[in-house]
Amino acid sequence: MNTEQKLKEYLKAIEKDDKKGKQINAFLQINPAALEDAKKIDEKIKQKKAGRLAGKIIAVKSCINVLGLNLSCASKTLENYKSTYDASVIEKIKAEDGLIIGMTNMDEFACGASGQNSAFGATKSPAALDRVAGGSSSGSAAAVAAGFCDMALGSDTGGSIRAPSSFCGVVGIKPSYGLVSRYGLIDMCMSFDCIGAIAKNTEDAALLLDVIKGRDERDATTFESENIKLEKIKKIVIGIPKLKLGEKKIWDLILEKVKDSGFIVKEIDIKHIDLGVQTYYPIVFTEFFSGTRKFDGRRYGKKIEEVCGEEVLRRILGGKEITKAEFAGRYYRKALSAKKLIADEFEKAFKEVDVIITPTMPLLPWGFDKKLSVEEEYAADALTCLANIAGIPAVSIPAGKIEGLPVGMQILGKRFNENKILSLAREFEEK
């Protein structure tokens, strides 16, 4: 099947199940030039001049700039705004002949862990249509899981790639901070944000990550790095934290899978990980408030405070309060100190073990009929936000099901050790 034929199959599936049928609501916009782009890619394949992503059809989270497509961030603030340039990651995808199929749904301005905070309606998990898809990259993970595309781009601030990957039963990789350029991403929190890959399997996730990684002169946080290459894992020491945040039945499933792997398993004590959520949110609130000051309704879009949803407004007001002059940055600085403590603890842990494994999410995907409190939804980030705080890579892979619902296993590694965690992920995938 050539690219054009595959695209038509995907478009047919989207037409049938995304806004109608199952009403998954994964896409906010389909690329009007997709069929024309597919024909050009097929011509390059015929001429043997095509890149590494030729034939791969890719969805993009709606906070990443794609020239000419809507950059709405799933918000009424930027509802009609069209990107005027390509993000660095999009330039790299196009250079390797990847086909952009469209822009996906998300929690508004990436604020949320469920996919319910979009101004254009919640995303449903294709694995359980009565349950949330996870957020904030809900549409990207749902699009892959539903068979609407081969792979997708998401952004991850505290688990926004891994949470929906876990809830939808697909693979999602958050790279080390600085591995992938953030140029062209609408930041939620610049200290934590990473662009990463979601795919049906580890090999495709590794391929997409290898294409988008690398130094970018437009993003001073980026580094050159080795190629992403999956290798056979023969010997590895897996660390399991003593402190097991979350539901026991989820941990039991993960521990059983790890125990059956045949690798060396060691319980390790990582201090301060119970402070992850309390460390994460003051930094997010402060930086999100700062980042949203440009959405003042003067240059483009509407004034954010006048049209945004409840969760976005909560974070803006929280950040405004934290940054008041009388507090003189006290809470932000304290959170930054705790961030360093947690990062140092992970560095120590990786002297004892090669990787650390936890569940991706501490709870099962909840139903649309259940209203979580703000505290409960924030606590859903307890295991994923740690990798963002420490700046290390983490991948979520399907580990099985509980009560018929997908459960993700999270593998964390040392900074820039993507090869190891992805190679191990493939080992688990094949078992």
KAURMO-V575836 format. One line per field, one symbol per residue. ss: DSSP state (h for helix, s for strand, l for the rest). phi: phi as a letter, one per 20 degrees, with the letter a starting at -180 (. if undefined). burial: 1 if it has 16 or more other C-alpha atoms within 10 Angstrom, else 0. A space follows every 10 residues. Layout:
ss=???
phi=???
burial=???
//
This chain:
ss=llhhhhhhhh hhhhhhhlll llllllssss lllhhhhhhh hhhhhhllll llllllssss sllsllllls lllllhhhll lslllllhhh hhhhhlllss sssslllhhh llllllllll lllssllsss sslllllhhh hhhhhlllll ssssssllll lhhhhhhhll ssssllllls llllslllll lllssssssl lhhhhhhhhh hhsllsllsl llllllllll llllllssss sllllllhhh hhhhhhhhhl lllsssssll llhhhhhhhh hhhhhhhhhh hhhhlsllll llshhhhllh hhhhhhhhhh hhllhhhllh hhhhhhhhhh hhhhhhhhhl llllsssssl llllllslll lllhhhhhhl llllhhhhhh lllsssssss ssllssssss sssllllhhh hhhhhhhhhh l
phi=.effffgfff ffffgfdeed lflfmeddbe ffefffffff fffffgelde efdgnedcec ffddfcgndf dellcfgdgd edfdbefgff gffffdmfde erddfafglm eqdcneeffd nfeefffafe dfenbeefff fffffemeae bbecccdbpf effffffemc ecdefgfofc fefneffebf fdfcebdcbf bfffffffff fefofcfecf eecfbffebf cfedbbdeed ffedfoffff fgfffffffe fnefccecdd fmffegffff ffffgfffgf feffedneeb mdfgfecfef fffgffffff ffeggfelmg ffffffffgf gfffffffff eecebccbff debfgeffed dffgffffff egeefffffe mdebcdcfdp cclmdfcddd ddcfgmdggf ffffgfgffe f
burial=0011011001 1011001100 0011111111 1001101101 1100100001 1011111111 1111110011 1111111110 1010011111 1111011111 1111111111 1111111111 1111111100 1111111111 1111110111 1111111111 1111111111 1111111111 1111111111 1111111111 1111111111 1111110000 0110000101 0000000111 1000110001 1011101100 0000100111 1011011111 1111111111 1100100000 1111100110 1110111111 0110000000 1100110110 1110111011 0011111111 1111110000 0000000111 1111111111 1111111111 0000111111 1111111111 1111111100 0
//
